[in-house]
Amino acid sequence: MIVTIPEGALECLGAGAVEDRRPSVVLLHGIQGTATIWNPLMPGLSCLGPVMAPHLRGRAGSYSPDRPEAYGLTGFASDLHAVIAGLHGPVLLVGWSMGCLVSLEYLRIHGADRLMGLMLVSGTPCIGATGGNDANWFHGDTPEQVAHEAAQRAKRLQLAETATDVAVAGSWLAVRAADFRDFLPRIDVPTMVLHGSEDSECPVAHASIFARSIPGAKLRIWEGCGHVPMTYAPERFAREVADFFHICQSRVA
């Protein structure tokens, strides 16, 4: 599916009929990957309703500017807004890794009117939030340095498809400056925080910040799991999404 944005178009992976007026699930990938990270889960989740996984700008067939500054969180939130606007009914938004920061920026700008629930997976409200246990996605200060690191990270996380080098570099330079800690208490949508106990990319202390700062947030820690719970135990992850979906759906019914 293609979603038109002012700058071009976004390619989206989908399962189920977009015209379906049941609640939808929107899945957001991380800083370096693409929507293909969700491929194994999408057919099973489509029994809940339409499932959409956008390739954010700089990935796959989506609009890919060649300027690092085009990959700020506001631009990604605009991409997400266009995707959600094309769906019917309320949305369960599932953000993984950088997808959590994009979700928070979307909420900050556009509010929660279209959302029935929020899942924050392996994420952080601020890269350096824990004072020593930073989210160590990259360390470079220039696009060239980040591009070099990105190749090794893709192998470590077993990412089959990745963003362009400029997209990865621009995204990192943007997200490392983001800080949503003061915004978290203002989130007024049911929220689940899911994190692996052995996440070296984003230590579990970041999940604790979400859980204690977002009103009513539920915290799920998977023992022995790293940064990518949907590949660590895909069937278990799908059950977590489905269970939370039904909880959220019952609240809006």
Steps between C-alpha positions, in 0.01 A plus 500: 500500500615856426415796724551842346683768700582857387860405416421180311369164614536241773503131425310299759469129566148396586286205603123505501276747318581865567132581433404285798352725768619285788786629716841481333854417608786722379854367543804731499852376432825625652777740405679279251252236393191507283144377525614152393596434864124450557436261208483179709238652733266677262292210364418376850415846631263568209231298679471801732436744215707682237875500571727766352879522517638808323850531362580842644686739272841380385401135485396256227268670248421802716603860438875524565643851528878531476535750787565372856287779647191358322499209745390678815227366727253762380531369145452141614197603707357665189549173311318312776218753504441444128485123552255520791283752315443240229362243743149465640424467867734514800861387481729297724843652436800271558839671491828309519834666585505835314135431422430587865647848454303547178184395686568752776560778248175407325312522831665830588399660169176326403359377829342165584157541338563221244671263742336238718832377636878535489770233525857617559743217421875510572490879505602810689365849563855638492821336378700611803216482752661265750837666551742226397259247350447682173323354199808400302370486145793698358789713625608698194469877468495521121292329230811318380581358844142385557482336157810297584351385833167422336639215291623316810177565692289359217693174522473489879122549497454279191321772306421362156419842353629837616449872451729709281822622660381862501171397662678312779745784561236772491272301730776446756605864503135589568398240758806537720386856571138404579365501855137411569527445875297809586233398248442147631263595788271667244437180304135408546468179299530142635868409476699179519880507532676183384876454535762225510705461816818447293456792261849640445383751237255667738541383861189400693531805727347702214184288518473583869492870418204441268320286756528739792435816297205409275175486700371144529772348279548124523856365499595164348862386535606194301780321681790398277378706204708758316406799287276323246224311687292444184773279355605355838152350551263605219200293611527630855535856370189460282307380805613805698375730223171312466434494875568872535293570188198331658549689827511831313208405278282424802563850631382671181207266429 
